């Protein structure tokens, strides 16, 4: 397909319009001529000739014969003194035309022409239109002049032609410009795996080629950024793993010190060492968790029995609750036998939520775990009896590193727990819903997984 310039497309549009108008005029004139030749339409020239012939017959005939009057012509018969005797005109109209034509000597009374024929013992008045008209009386009453009908038809047909050609032109150019919109949307979404094809319009292609260069530049920039991020994550992950070994050694030696006789101040220092090492180990685990979250985890979906999945989650939940002397109330009501999920990732998400729930639930409090079905999805709801989410946390709790100081008194999660959970739920095509329970006043986290 050749590439055309907008100028040539506009010229084609103009030529199409001009050619269409000429074709419309030619067709209508041809039909008009056909109607004239077949006697459907009487042209103005024939009207004058037929009126002249009728006037001569009326003037020379011994007796007035109505058959001599053309069908397109109205008439009136008067006495020599102007008294209306007969005719196709009404008496009032005939009297008006007598005054204008005979008394005032006018031969044109708009929109009519008038011809007066004096036969001596009577006067004949003929009234007619000097314009092309239908020979049929009914059509003549509907449209007195065919010239106006012809012009009107041509105007309507030209307007319709302009509409059709403009619609085609707009649709044609719109499809070409849609390529630009498609590409800009792809670039906006950072989806750069597409091929740019020629639109067939020179000016649009120039814009497409500019977008192609932009796409390549953006691809290189994103590749460099992704590579730098990956390298940084690898470095953090390696450093975090490397730190675990000396921290384990320090903690082990600190615990060995407890087996020796220590003075009170030495025991206090050992306690500080062990507490700081535990805190540093938490930092290291957080760094490792963060790098795993950035990598989006390997996703291995498989059919899993819901009962088996819940059994493992229940075991984990009981273990977490025992540590802080928290009661676990478990309720389940579902019929779905299997669900397609990544078992390990989903369990990891629930452990994150349960850990938070246990942490913010006071000792001897209760955590509610409810399982239900709704709209082709299984709903897992975990509710604690803590202080609940603040209004800000409800909006931002799934952001990485977000910590709500108003509702959290612990710093062991560093704001990535719900971020990780949200990433896992999103991979499953599900939804993470955060709210505060009306029943307990505590935080309620609901995971919806479709099946």
C-alpha positions as CSV (number, residue, x, y, z in Angstrom):
1,X,0.0,0.0,0.0
2,X,1.5,3.3,-1.1
3,X,1.9,6.2,1.4
4,X,-0.2,9.2,0.6
5,X,-0.1,12.7,2.0
6,X,-3.0,14.4,3.6
7,X,-3.0,17.0,0.8
8,X,-3.7,14.3,-1.8
9,X,-6.4,12.7,0.4
10,X,-8.1,16.1,0.7
11,X,-7.8,16.5,-3.1
12,X,-9.4,13.1,-3.5
13,X,-12.2,14.2,-1.2
14,X,-12.7,17.5,-3.2
15,X,-12.7,15.6,-6.5
16,X,-15.1,13.0,-5.1
17,X,-17.5,15.8,-4.0
18,X,-17.2,17.7,-7.3
19,X,-17.6,14.5,-9.4
20,X,-20.6,13.4,-7.3
21,X,-22.3,16.8,-7.7
22,X,-21.7,16.7,-11.5
23,X,-23.1,13.2,-11.7
24,X,-26.2,14.2,-9.7
25,X,-26.8,17.1,-12.0
26,X,-26.4,15.0,-15.1
27,X,-28.7,12.3,-13.8
28,X,-31.4,14.7,-12.8
29,X,-31.2,16.6,-16.1
30,X,-31.4,13.3,-18.0
31,X,-34.5,12.3,-16.0
32,X,-35.9,15.8,-16.7
33,X,-35.3,15.5,-20.4
34,X,-36.9,12.0,-20.4
35,X,-40.0,13.4,-18.7
36,X,-40.2,16.2,-21.3
37,X,-39.8,13.8,-24.2
38,X,-42.5,11.5,-22.8
39,X,-44.9,14.3,-22.1
40,X,-44.9,14.0,-18.3
41,X,-43.4,17.6,-18.1
42,X,-44.4,20.4,-20.4
43,X,-41.5,22.8,-20.9
44,X,-42.0,26.6,-20.9
45,X,-41.3,26.9,-24.7
46,X,-44.0,24.4,-25.5
47,X,-46.5,26.3,-23.3
48,X,-46.1,29.5,-25.3
49,X,-46.5,27.6,-28.6
50,X,-49.6,25.7,-27.4
51,X,-51.2,28.9,-26.0
52,X,-50.6,30.7,-29.3
53,X,-52.1,27.8,-31.2
54,X,-55.1,27.6,-28.8
55,X,-55.7,31.4,-29.2
56,X,-55.7,31.1,-33.0
57,X,-58.2,28.3,-32.9
58,X,-60.5,30.1,-30.4
59,X,-60.3,33.3,-32.5
60,X,-61.1,31.7,-35.8
61,X,-63.6,29.0,-34.7
62,X,-67.2,29.9,-35.4
63,X,-68.3,28.5,-32.0
64,X,-66.2,28.5,-28.9
65,X,-64.9,25.0,-28.1
66,X,-63.6,24.2,-24.6
67,X,-61.5,21.4,-26.1
68,X,-59.3,24.0,-27.7
69,X,-58.1,25.2,-24.3
70,X,-54.8,23.4,-23.1
71,X,-55.1,21.3,-19.9
72,X,-52.6,23.5,-18.1
73,X,-54.7,26.6,-18.7
74,X,-57.7,28.1,-16.8
75,X,-60.2,30.2,-18.7
76,X,-63.2,32.5,-18.2
77,X,-66.0,33.5,-20.7
78,X,-67.4,37.1,-20.5
79,X,-69.9,39.1,-22.4
80,X,-68.6,42.1,-24.3
81,X,-69.5,44.3,-21.3
82,X,-67.5,42.1,-18.8
83,X,-70.3,40.0,-17.3
84,X,-68.9,36.5,-16.3
85,X,-70.7,33.8,-18.2
86,X,-68.7,30.5,-17.8
87,X,-65.3,29.1,-17.2
88,X,-63.0,27.1,-14.9
89,X,-62.3,30.1,-12.8
90,X,-64.7,31.1,-10.0
91,X,-66.8,34.2,-10.6
92,X,-64.9,36.4,-8.1
93,X,-61.5,35.4,-9.5
94,X,-62.8,35.9,-13.1
95,X,-64.1,39.4,-12.2
96,X,-60.7,40.3,-10.6
97,X,-58.8,39.1,-13.7
98,X,-61.3,41.1,-16.0
99,X,-60.5,44.3,-14.1
100,X,-56.7,43.7,-14.2
101,X,-56.4,42.3,-17.7
102,X,-59.1,44.1,-19.7
103,X,-59.8,47.3,-17.8
104,X,-56.1,47.9,-16.8
105,X,-54.6,46.2,-19.8
106,X,-52.2,44.0,-17.8
107,X,-51.0,40.7,-19.3
108,X,-49.0,39.6,-16.2
109,X,-50.6,39.1,-12.9
110,X,-48.0,37.3,-10.7
111,X,-47.5,34.4,-10.9
112,X,-49.8,34.1,-13.9
113,X,-49.8,35.2,-17.5
114,X,-53.1,36.4,-19.1
115,X,-54.3,36.4,-22.7
116,X,-57.6,38.1,-23.7
117,X,-59.3,36.9,-26.9
118,X,-62.1,39.1,-28.2
119,X,-64.5,37.1,-30.4
120,X,-67.0,40.0,-30.8
121,X,-70.0,38.5,-29.1
122,X,-67.9,37.2,-26.2
123,X,-64.5,37.6,-24.6
124,X,-62.3,34.7,-23.6
125,X,-59.7,35.1,-20.9
126,X,-56.9,32.5,-20.6
127,X,-54.8,32.2,-17.4
128,X,-51.6,30.1,-17.3
129,X,-48.1,29.9,-15.8
130,X,-45.2,30.4,-18.2
131,X,-43.0,27.8,-16.5
132,X,-42.3,24.1,-17.0
133,X,-44.9,22.1,-15.2
134,X,-46.5,18.6,-15.0
135,X,-49.1,17.7,-17.6
136,X,-51.0,15.8,-14.9
137,X,-53.4,18.0,-13.1
138,X,-52.9,16.4,-9.6
139,X,-49.1,16.6,-9.9
140,X,-49.5,20.2,-11.1
141,X,-51.5,21.1,-8.0
142,X,-48.9,19.5,-5.7
143,X,-45.9,21.1,-7.5
144,X,-46.9,24.0,-9.8
145,X,-43.4,24.3,-11.3
146,X,-41.1,21.5,-12.1
147,X,-38.0,23.8,-12.2
148,X,-38.1,24.4,-8.5
149,X,-38.7,20.7,-7.9
150,X,-35.6,19.9,-10.0
151,X,-33.4,22.4,-8.1
152,X,-34.8,21.2,-4.7
153,X,-34.0,17.5,-5.6
154,X,-30.5,18.4,-6.7
155,X,-29.9,20.3,-3.4
156,X,-31.1,17.4,-1.2
157,X,-29.1,14.9,-3.2
158,X,-25.9,17.0,-2.9
159,X,-26.4,17.3,0.9
160,X,-26.8,13.6,1.1
161,X,-23.7,13.1,-1.0
162,X,-21.7,15.4,1.2
163,X,-22.8,13.5,4.2
164,X,-21.8,10.1,2.7
165,X,-18.4,11.3,1.5
166,X,-17.7,13.1,4.7
167,X,-18.6,10.0,6.7
168,X,-16.3,7.9,4.6
169,X,-13.5,10.4,4.8
170,X,-13.9,10.7,8.6
171,X,-14.0,7.0,9.1
172,X,-10.9,6.5,6.8
173,X,-8.8,9.1,8.5
174,X,-10.1,8.1,12.0
175,X,-8.8,4.5,11.5
176,X,-5.4,5.9,10.7
177,X,-5.3,8.2,13.6
178,X,-6.5,5.4,16.0
179,X,-3.1,3.9,15.4
180,X,-1.6,6.9,17.3
181,X,-4.0,6.5,20.1
182,X,-3.3,2.8,20.4
183,X,0.4,3.3,20.6
184,X,0.2,6.1,23.1
185,X,-2.0,3.9,25.3
186,X,0.5,1.1,25.0
187,X,3.4,3.4,25.9
188,X,1.5,4.8,28.8
189,X,1.0,1.3,30.2
190,X,4.7,0.6,29.6
191,X,3.7,-2.3,27.3
192,X,6.4,-2.0,24.7
193,X,6.1,-5.4,23.0
194,X,4.2,-4.2,19.9
195,X,5.1,-3.5,16.3
196,X,4.3,-0.2,14.6
197,X,2.9,-0.5,11.1
198,X,2.5,2.1,8.5
199,X,-0.8,3.9,8.4
200,X,-0.6,4.8,4.7
201,X,-0.7,8.5,5.5
202,X,2.7,10.4,5.3
203,X,2.0,12.8,8.2
204,X,0.6,10.1,10.5
205,X,3.6,7.9,9.7
206,X,5.9,10.6,10.7
207,X,4.2,10.8,14.1
208,X,4.3,6.9,14.3
209,X,8.0,6.9,13.6
210,X,8.6,9.5,16.3
211,X,6.6,7.3,18.7
212,X,8.8,4.3,17.6
213,X,11.9,6.2,18.6
214,X,10.3,7.1,21.9
215,X,9.3,3.5,22.5
216,X,12.9,2.3,21.9
217,X,14.3,5.0,24.1
218,X,11.8,4.2,26.8
219,X,12.6,0.5,26.4
220,X,16.3,1.1,26.9
221,X,15.6,3.4,29.9
222,X,13.3,0.9,31.6
223,X,15.7,-2.0,30.9
224,X,18.5,0.0,32.5
225,X,16.3,0.9,35.4
226,X,15.1,-2.7,35.8
227,X,18.7,-4.0,35.6
228,X,19.8,-1.5,38.2
229,X,16.9,-2.4,40.5
230,X,17.6,-6.1,40.1
231,X,21.3,-5.6,40.9
232,X,20.4,-3.5,43.9
233,X,17.9,-6.1,45.1
234,X,20.5,-8.9,44.6
235,X,23.1,-6.9,46.5
236,X,20.6,-6.3,49.4
237,X,19.6,-10.0,49.4
238,X,23.2,-11.2,49.4
239,X,24.1,-8.8,52.1
240,X,21.1,-9.8,54.2
241,X,22.0,-13.5,53.9
242,X,25.7,-12.8,54.7
243,X,24.6,-10.9,57.8
244,X,22.7,-13.9,59.2
245,X,25.9,-15.9,59.8
246,X,27.8,-13.4,62.0
247,X,24.5,-12.5,63.8
248,X,23.9,-16.2,64.5
249,X,27.4,-16.5,65.9
250,X,27.1,-13.4,68.1
251,X,23.7,-14.7,69.4
252,X,25.1,-18.1,70.1
253,X,28.1,-16.7,72.0
254,X,25.8,-14.5,74.0
255,X,23.7,-17.5,75.0
256,X,26.9,-19.3,76.0
257,X,27.7,-16.5,78.3
258,X,24.6,-17.3,80.3
259,X,26.1,-20.6,81.2
260,X,29.0,-18.9,83.0
261,X,29.0,-17.1,86.2
262,X,28.2,-13.4,85.4
263,X,28.1,-10.4,87.5
264,X,24.9,-8.4,87.5
265,X,26.4,-5.7,85.2
266,X,27.8,-8.4,82.9
267,X,24.4,-10.2,82.7
268,X,22.8,-6.8,81.9
269,X,25.3,-6.3,79.0
270,X,24.7,-9.8,77.8
271,X,20.9,-9.1,77.8
272,X,21.6,-5.9,75.7
273,X,23.7,-7.9,73.2
274,X,21.1,-10.7,72.8
275,X,18.2,-8.2,72.5
276,X,20.1,-6.1,69.9
277,X,21.0,-9.3,67.9
278,X,17.4,-10.4,67.9
279,X,16.4,-7.0,66.6
280,X,19.1,-7.1,63.9
281,X,17.9,-10.5,62.9
282,X,14.5,-9.1,62.5
283,X,16.0,-6.4,60.3
284,X,17.7,-9.0,58.2
285,X,14.5,-11.0,57.8
286,X,12.7,-7.8,56.7
287,X,15.3,-7.2,54.0
288,X,15.0,-10.7,52.7
289,X,11.2,-10.4,52.7
290,X,11.4,-7.1,50.9
291,X,13.6,-8.5,48.1
292,X,11.3,-11.5,47.7
293,X,8.3,-9.1,47.4
294,X,10.1,-7.2,44.7
295,X,10.7,-10.3,42.7
296,X,7.0,-11.1,42.7
297,X,7.6,-14.7,43.8
298,X,7.5,-17.7,41.4
299,X,3.8,-18.4,40.8
300,X,2.8,-22.1,40.7
301,X,-1.0,-22.4,40.5
302,X,-2.5,-25.9,41.1
303,X,-5.7,-27.4,42.2
304,X,-5.8,-27.6,46.0
305,X,-8.4,-29.1,48.3
306,X,-9.9,-26.2,50.3
307,X,-10.2,-28.4,53.4
308,X,-6.5,-29.4,53.3
309,X,-5.5,-25.7,52.8
310,X,-7.6,-24.6,55.7
311,X,-6.2,-27.4,57.9
312,X,-2.7,-26.2,57.4
313,X,-3.7,-22.6,58.0
314,X,-5.5,-23.6,61.2
315,X,-2.4,-25.3,62.5
316,X,-0.3,-22.2,61.8
317,X,-3.0,-20.0,63.4
318,X,-3.1,-22.1,66.6
319,X,0.7,-22.0,66.9
320,X,0.7,-18.2,66.6
321,X,-2.2,-17.8,69.1
322,X,-0.6,-20.0,71.7
323,X,2.5,-17.8,72.0
324,X,0.4,-14.8,73.2
325,X,-2.4,-16.7,74.9
326,X,-4.9,-15.6,72.3
327,X,-8.1,-17.6,71.7
328,X,-8.9,-18.6,68.1
329,X,-12.5,-18.9,67.0
330,X,-12.8,-20.8,63.7
331,X,-15.9,-20.8,61.5
332,X,-16.3,-22.2,58.0
333,X,-19.2,-22.6,55.7
334,X,-18.5,-23.5,52.1
335,X,-19.2,-26.2,49.5
336,X,-16.4,-25.7,47.0
337,X,-14.1,-28.8,47.1
338,X,-11.1,-27.5,45.2
339,X,-9.5,-24.2,44.3
340,X,-6.7,-23.3,41.9
341,X,-4.1,-21.4,43.9
342,X,-0.4,-21.3,44.7
343,X,-0.6,-23.2,48.0
344,X,2.7,-21.9,49.5
345,X,2.2,-18.3,48.6
346,X,-1.4,-18.3,49.9
347,X,-0.4,-19.8,53.2
348,X,2.4,-17.2,53.5
349,X,-0.2,-14.5,53.0
350,X,-2.4,-15.9,55.8
351,X,0.5,-16.2,58.1
352,X,1.4,-12.6,57.6
353,X,-2.2,-11.5,58.4
354,X,-2.5,-13.8,61.4
355,X,0.9,-12.6,62.7
356,X,-0.4,-9.0,62.6
357,X,-3.7,-10.0,64.2
358,X,-2.0,-11.9,67.1
359,X,0.4,-9.0,67.6
360,X,-2.3,-6.3,67.9
361,X,-4.7,-8.5,70.0
362,X,-4.4,-8.2,73.7
363,X,-3.5,-11.3,75.8
364,X,-6.5,-13.5,76.3
365,X,-8.2,-11.7,73.4
366,X,-9.9,-13.5,70.5
367,X,-9.1,-13.8,66.8
368,X,-12.0,-14.8,64.5
369,X,-11.3,-16.8,61.3
370,X,-14.4,-17.1,59.0
371,X,-14.6,-18.9,55.7
372,X,-17.6,-18.4,53.4
373,X,-18.6,-18.5,49.7
374,X,-20.1,-15.6,47.6
375,X,-20.3,-14.8,43.9
376,X,-18.1,-17.7,42.8
377,X,-15.4,-16.8,45.3
378,X,-14.2,-18.0,48.7
379,X,-14.0,-15.3,51.3
380,X,-11.4,-15.7,54.1
381,X,-12.0,-13.2,56.9
382,X,-9.6,-12.6,59.8
383,X,-10.8,-10.3,62.6
384,X,-8.9,-9.3,65.7
385,X,-9.9,-7.6,68.9
386,X,-7.2,-4.9,68.8
387,X,-7.5,-1.2,68.2
388,X,-8.3,-1.6,64.5
389,X,-7.1,0.4,61.5
390,X,-7.0,4.2,61.5
391,X,-8.7,6.0,58.6
392,X,-5.2,6.6,57.0
393,X,-4.2,3.0,57.4
394,X,-7.4,1.8,55.6
395,X,-6.2,3.8,52.6
396,X,-2.5,3.1,52.7
397,X,-1.9,-0.1,54.6
398,X,-1.0,-2.1,51.5
399,X,1.7,0.4,50.5
400,X,5.3,-0.9,50.9
401,X,7.0,0.4,54.1
402,X,3.8,2.1,55.3
403,X,3.5,2.0,59.1
404,X,0.6,3.5,61.0
405,X,2.1,5.0,64.2
406,X,-1.4,5.7,65.6
407,X,-2.5,2.1,65.7
408,X,0.7,0.1,65.8
409,X,3.0,-0.2,68.8
410,X,5.3,-2.7,67.2
411,X,8.1,-2.2,64.8
412,X,8.8,-5.8,63.8
413,X,7.1,-5.7,60.4
414,X,8.4,-2.5,59.0
415,X,5.3,-1.9,56.8
416,X,5.7,-4.8,54.2
417,X,3.3,-7.5,55.6
418,X,0.1,-6.3,53.9
419,X,2.1,-5.2,50.9
420,X,3.3,-8.8,50.4
421,X,-0.2,-10.1,51.1
422,X,-1.7,-7.8,48.5
423,X,0.9,-8.9,45.9
424,X,0.0,-12.5,46.5
425,X,-3.8,-12.0,46.4
426,X,-3.5,-9.9,43.2
427,X,-1.5,-12.7,41.5
428,X,-4.5,-15.0,42.2
429,X,-6.9,-12.5,40.6
430,X,-8.5,-11.9,44.1
431,X,-9.1,-8.9,46.2
432,X,-7.8,-7.8,49.6
433,X,-10.3,-5.8,51.7
434,X,-9.4,-3.9,54.8
435,X,-12.0,-2.7,57.3
436,X,-12.8,-2.4,61.0
437,X,-15.1,-4.9,62.5
438,X,-18.4,-3.5,63.9
439,X,-18.6,-6.6,66.1
440,X,-15.1,-6.4,67.8
441,X,-13.9,-2.9,66.9
442,X,-10.7,-4.5,65.8
443,X,-9.1,-4.8,62.3
444,X,-10.8,-7.1,59.8
445,X,-8.8,-8.4,56.8
446,X,-10.8,-10.2,54.1
447,X,-9.3,-12.1,51.2
448,X,-11.5,-13.0,48.2
449,X,-10.2,-15.7,45.9
450,X,-12.3,-16.6,42.8
451,X,-12.7,-20.3,41.8
